[in-house]
Amino acid sequence: MMKFLNKFRKDEDGAVTVDWVVLTAAVVALAGVAYGAISDGAGALSTSTGSFIEGKDPGATE
């Protein structure tokens, strides 16, 4: 039993998997935050552009 426990304690294969899972979760979270920021900005820009275009007379020349 001690031999098994010592081998289990020295085995590092699972630690690499945990590192990748944490790294992937961090990347996904960062992508979600970036998407939220870009989405809000794009929505505001399209609303502003729509308001600007609504105020213009298509037959008028400037």
Secondary structure as UniProt FT lines:
FT   HELIX           2..10
FT   HELIX           13..54
FT   TURN            58..59
//
